[in-house]
């Protein structure tokens, strides 16, 4: 077996394993945008030059995967992110000029999951423990407006002749055996 998550250990993880989205960078944003060095162990020691290992990036390590018998043509990169645990503190970190503003103006775009302020626009810092939750914002943005059902016909009025039509062979038979 090789050290540091080399080829042998990589072959032992499934193609959907969340470790495939762990990459090195100086921040989560850096690791997510560069998709450079893979760090399968999740440890900073896998990363060169003082960089850290960050999970849940949009990157995907696939160099160890073996092709299928019938090749599958991939037309674009996967758009599904690795699962993020709801209770992960990274879900409540947002950029703002203050904690209050980060909470009041949170959005998917202002999320800073690494906790590093370099993910934020100039003049803003990353604040944790806000009242916002990234996964709730994502779910809300994914919900599409569902049209209301089409209107139904007006109810039948008391005077409508169809109120006098019942099943049965006679009025007595209908009165005893049929219902609306």
C-alpha positions as CSV (number, residue, x, y, z in Angstrom):
1,X,0.0,0.0,0.0
2,X,1.2,3.5,-0.8
3,X,1.5,6.4,1.7
4,X,-0.7,9.5,1.6
5,X,-3.7,8.2,-0.3
6,X,-1.9,7.1,-3.5
7,X,-3.3,5.0,-6.3
8,X,-3.8,1.8,-4.3
9,X,-5.9,3.5,-1.6
10,X,-7.7,5.6,-4.2
11,X,-8.9,2.4,-6.0
12,X,-10.6,1.4,-2.8
13,X,-13.0,4.3,-2.7
14,X,-16.2,4.4,-4.7
15,X,-16.9,6.8,-7.5
16,X,-19.5,8.6,-5.4
17,X,-17.3,8.8,-2.3
18,X,-17.3,12.4,-0.9
19,X,-13.5,12.1,-0.5
20,X,-13.3,12.6,-4.3
21,X,-14.2,16.3,-3.7
22,X,-11.4,17.0,-1.3
23,X,-8.7,19.3,-2.8
24,X,-5.9,21.5,-1.5
25,X,-5.9,25.3,-1.5
26,X,-5.2,28.3,0.6
27,X,-9.0,28.6,1.2
28,X,-12.1,26.6,0.3
29,X,-12.7,29.1,-2.6
30,X,-9.1,28.6,-3.8
31,X,-9.4,24.8,-3.7
32,X,-12.8,24.9,-5.3
33,X,-11.7,27.1,-8.2
34,X,-8.3,25.4,-8.9
35,X,-9.1,21.7,-8.4
36,X,-5.4,21.1,-8.2
37,X,-3.9,18.6,-5.6
38,X,-6.3,15.9,-4.4
39,X,-6.2,15.2,-0.7
40,X,-8.0,11.9,-0.2
41,X,-7.2,11.6,3.5
42,X,-8.7,15.0,4.3
43,X,-5.6,16.0,6.1
44,X,-3.6,19.2,5.4
45,X,-0.4,17.0,5.3
46,X,-1.5,15.8,1.9
47,X,-1.2,19.4,0.6
48,X,2.0,21.2,-0.5
49,X,3.3,24.6,0.6
50,X,1.2,25.2,3.7
51,X,-2.1,24.7,1.9
52,X,-5.1,23.1,3.6
53,X,-7.3,20.3,2.5
54,X,-10.9,21.4,1.9
55,X,-13.9,19.1,1.3
56,X,-17.3,19.5,-0.4
57,X,-15.7,21.3,-3.4
58,X,-17.2,21.1,-6.9
59,X,-13.9,19.4,-8.0
60,X,-13.9,15.6,-8.6
61,X,-10.9,13.3,-8.6
62,X,-11.3,10.6,-11.3
63,X,-7.8,9.7,-12.4
64,X,-8.0,6.3,-10.7
65,X,-11.4,5.2,-12.1
66,X,-11.4,2.3,-14.6
67,X,-13.4,2.8,-17.8
68,X,-16.6,0.8,-18.2
69,X,-16.9,-2.1,-20.7
70,X,-19.1,0.2,-22.9
71,X,-17.7,3.7,-22.8
72,X,-20.1,6.3,-21.5
73,X,-19.9,9.7,-23.1
74,X,-19.8,12.6,-20.7
75,X,-21.1,15.8,-22.2
76,X,-20.5,18.1,-19.2
77,X,-19.1,18.1,-15.7
78,X,-21.5,16.8,-13.0
79,X,-23.6,19.6,-11.5
80,X,-24.5,17.8,-8.3
81,X,-22.3,18.8,-5.3
82,X,-21.1,16.4,-2.8
83,X,-23.5,16.0,0.1
84,X,-23.1,18.5,2.9
85,X,-24.2,17.5,6.4
86,X,-27.0,19.8,7.5
87,X,-25.4,20.4,10.9
88,X,-22.0,21.4,9.4
89,X,-21.0,24.8,10.8
90,X,-19.9,25.8,7.3
91,X,-23.6,26.1,6.4
92,X,-24.0,29.2,8.6
93,X,-21.0,31.2,7.5
94,X,-21.8,34.2,5.3
95,X,-20.0,37.4,4.3
96,X,-21.0,40.9,5.5
97,X,-19.6,44.1,7.0
98,X,-20.9,42.8,10.4
99,X,-22.4,39.7,11.8
100,X,-25.8,41.3,11.8
101,X,-25.5,42.3,8.1
102,X,-24.2,38.8,7.2
103,X,-27.4,37.4,8.9
104,X,-29.7,40.0,7.4
105,X,-28.4,39.9,3.8
106,X,-27.3,36.2,3.5
107,X,-27.5,34.5,0.1
108,X,-26.0,31.5,-1.7
109,X,-23.6,33.9,-3.3
110,X,-22.4,35.4,0.1
111,X,-21.7,32.0,1.6
112,X,-18.1,31.5,2.8
113,X,-18.1,27.9,3.9
114,X,-14.3,27.8,4.7
115,X,-14.7,30.6,7.3
116,X,-12.0,32.6,5.4
117,X,-12.7,36.2,4.6
118,X,-10.8,36.0,1.4
119,X,-13.9,34.4,0.0
120,X,-15.8,37.6,0.6
121,X,-16.0,40.8,-1.4
122,X,-13.7,43.6,-0.4
123,X,-14.8,45.4,2.8
124,X,-16.6,42.3,4.1
125,X,-15.5,39.5,6.4
126,X,-16.8,36.0,6.9
127,X,-19.1,35.5,9.9
128,X,-20.1,32.1,11.4
129,X,-23.1,31.1,13.4
130,X,-25.5,33.4,11.5
131,X,-29.2,32.9,11.5
132,X,-29.1,31.8,7.9
133,X,-28.5,28.3,6.6
134,X,-27.0,27.6,3.2
135,X,-28.9,24.3,2.6
136,X,-32.2,26.1,3.3
137,X,-31.3,28.8,0.8
138,X,-30.4,26.3,-1.8
139,X,-33.6,24.3,-1.2
140,X,-35.6,27.5,-1.4
141,X,-33.9,28.5,-4.7
142,X,-34.6,25.1,-6.2
143,X,-38.3,25.2,-5.6
144,X,-40.2,26.2,-8.6
145,X,-43.5,28.1,-8.6
146,X,-46.1,25.4,-8.9
147,X,-49.2,26.7,-10.7
148,X,-52.5,26.5,-8.8
149,X,-55.0,24.0,-10.1
150,X,-57.4,25.1,-12.8
151,X,-60.7,26.4,-11.5
152,X,-63.5,23.9,-11.1
153,X,-67.1,24.3,-12.3
154,X,-69.5,26.2,-10.1
155,X,-71.4,24.1,-7.7
156,X,-74.8,22.9,-8.8
157,X,-77.6,25.1,-7.4
158,X,-80.6,23.8,-5.5
159,X,-82.9,24.6,-8.5
160,X,-80.7,22.7,-11.0
161,X,-82.8,19.9,-12.7
162,X,-79.9,17.4,-12.3
163,X,-80.6,17.5,-8.6
164,X,-83.8,15.4,-9.4
165,X,-81.9,12.7,-11.3
166,X,-81.1,9.6,-9.2
167,X,-80.3,6.0,-9.8
168,X,-82.9,3.3,-9.4
169,X,-85.8,1.7,-11.1
170,X,-88.3,3.9,-9.2
171,X,-88.4,6.8,-6.8
172,X,-88.7,4.5,-3.9
173,X,-85.8,2.3,-5.1
174,X,-83.6,5.4,-5.6
175,X,-84.5,6.8,-2.2
176,X,-83.6,3.6,-0.4
177,X,-80.5,2.5,-2.4
178,X,-78.9,5.5,-4.1
179,X,-76.9,8.5,-2.7
180,X,-75.4,11.6,-4.2
